[in-house]
Amino acid sequence: MSLKSEREKKGSVAAALHPIKSKTNIMRNRFILPVLLLCVAGSVSAKDYKVSSPDGRITVMVTKEEKVIWNVTFDGKEVLRSSEIAMELTSGSIPAIKDRIRKGSVKRVKENIVPVVPLKRSEIVSDCNILELTFSSGAVLEFRAYDDGVAYRFRTAAEGEITVIREISDLKFPAETKSWYPLEESFMSHNERIFIPSSADTITDKHLASLPALFQVSGTNVLITESDIEDYPGMWIRGAGDGGFWGVWPQYPDKEILREDRNVFVTTTRDYIAVTKGTRSFPWRVFVITPDDAKLVESELVFKLAQPNRLEDTRWIKPGQVAWDWWNANNIYGVDFRAGINNDTYKYYIDFASANGIEYVILDEGWYKLGNVMEQVPDINVEELCKYAESRNVGIILWVVWNSLWDKIDEALPLWEKWGVKGIKVDFMQRDDQKIVNFYHEAIQKTAKHHMLIDFHGAYKPDGTGRTWPNALTREGVKGMENNKWSRDINPEHDVTLPFTRMVAGPMDYTPGAMINMDSANFTPQFTRPESQGTRVHQVALYVIYESPLQMLSDSPSNYIREPETTDFIVKIPVVWDDIKVLDASIGDWLLLARRSGKEWFIGAITDWKSRDLNLDLSFLPAGNYRMEIFQDGINADRHAADYKHMIITVRSGEKMKIHLAPGGGYAARLTPVQ
């Protein structure tokens, strides 16, 4: 995908935190229920406004004095408070100091959302209570309370454009709050981080973090992220000491410098974060709140808050698995041609994909002359490959550097569509200032116009974009398995932290599928013949656990062909799902879940470096008998990580069974109803 030196930059950490030892669309049937009375109890002043989740466990209290302050309680205990939220404009502030709340109202909204591309569920019930505070200036502050969290945003109704100098969002957690903190060095970042277990009161203004970031308050999880970022920069946080945090946003770039063909650094900035339309809704500040670790994995709050689908025709959008070249460095063997960036190699990938029902093959870095996406290298003919792939029922996806694409986007996309290219993978943005966010939206909309999928790498976190633009299937913004090529960061504990942190925000192109598997003692970073840490079954289980509608098979086709038993199981795992049930979970320790596709269920489990016995209760299955195909860690997987056992048994709904996971291990199963 890129030079090793560039990839190493992604994982560097500028400072260490104080660790803690313990780890603890299409809408239909929309109903707006009758407006509820505004809650103003006897002990609550006229300046206080309250909204609670439908189940009553989460309550948001908002007060407007000189500033707007708010706090959140869960089961009556405070989990978060803020002493100010506001927006500073060149024309004043929202709300202004003397701005008064002209109107406050609460209503309940319940709707069914049918995603074009379902990540967790093919039908989502969105149920919340909404508090709207309308200021005398005309601005609106909206809070929404769901059973699994809260969110707020500003809405404005000014004429013309407005310039946002900065946004203010200060947050304060109670004493002894724990965190999983994705420490960053600067706003120039691929947002690929380790989530460092830390004590929140040790995090200071030296500690910048991208989102999402996870906090745990007396056993209640609070994950901070955002949704619906458009024509505006992304939100980050910085510590303030003593459990406090500030929202921070990158300023608009003034001058930039290009280094090599891809790294566009901001050298100076303007004194504002955005110039945007005066009448608009701003991004949602999202707080997923639950005492149940499992509910973090099940949450779809970011997706619910995103704008509805804007594409009229979505029939051409086809999620699928992808045979990927870059991670395995085209290490093909047992062939009579020289492997590399050439048509013979990619026809081999296409043949492998076709034989295994894999929908796509990607041409990663090397197919074009860097700096000019319109000029192919001598040994590649993309149009010929597209025709060959089409004859084999496979689609071609092209990797591109973002700025090289932006230079030629209106020439390149029509040409690639003519060739038959089905999608693009855009890389190395490494920023989320307003200018770059606007590039994302331009790239998404223009690829949709040409019936192409898009996958963002070197990217900021998902923000529900896939609901609004369903051709934006997945993105990186995760410290994924590519790092095994040069570091030891991608270990089983990291793997089992991601579903509770990064994946809560949306799909992640982590790129699983390693066929060379090692325990911790024997693992060595290998750039051209990479390995994974943990067992073979750990890798297989990631296909069930990790969400990505474009799911990579990252290893060499030659390795997959050599081991058809594992390959046959992986290629039958869906990439979109009808339902999810998390059966057992502990952040950073273990995860056991089940997903449904049609009438079939798939089970995935992973653990950290500790071996574990988990209880698998099949009561979630509809009544009846099931053929259960199982991949489990072999008896010697603690010594030889590639050791596994494959078996087929018959089970009934309601059965209970123990499953054993080796250190760094996993478990995967496919359950098919027996007629």
Secondary structure, 3 states (H helix, E strand, C coil): CCCHHHHHHHCCCCCCCCECCCCCCEEEEEEECCCECCECCCCCCCCEEEEECCCCCEEEEEEECCCEEEEEEECCEEEEEECCEEEEECCEEECCCCCCEEEEEEEEEEEEEECCCCCCCCCEEEEEEEEEEEECCCCEEEEEEECCEEEEEEEEEEEEEEEEEEEEEEEECCCCCEEEECEECCCCCCCCCCCEEEEHHHCCCCCEECCCEEEEECCEEEEEEEECCCCCCCCEEEEEECCEEEEECCCCEEEEEEECCCEEEEEEECCCCEEEEEEEECCEEEEEEECCHHHHHHCCHHHHHCCCCCCCCCCCCCCEEEECCCCCCCCCCCCCCCCCCCHHHHHHHHHHHHHCCCCEEEECCCCECCCCCCCECCCCCHHHHHHHHHHCCCEEEEEEEHHHHHHHHHHHHHHHHHHCCCEEEEECCCCCCHHHHHHHHHHHHHHHHCCCEEEECCCCCCCCHHHHCCCEEEECCCCCHHHHHCCCCCCHHHHCCHHHCHHHHCCCCCCCCCCCEECCCCCCCCCCCCCEECCHHHHHHHHHHCCCCEEEECCCHHHHHHCHHHHHHHCCCCCCCCEEEEEEEECCCEEEEEEEECCEEEEEEEECCCCEEEEEEHHHCCCCEEEEEEEEECCCCCCCCCCEEEEEEEEECCCEEEEEECCCCEEEEEEEECC
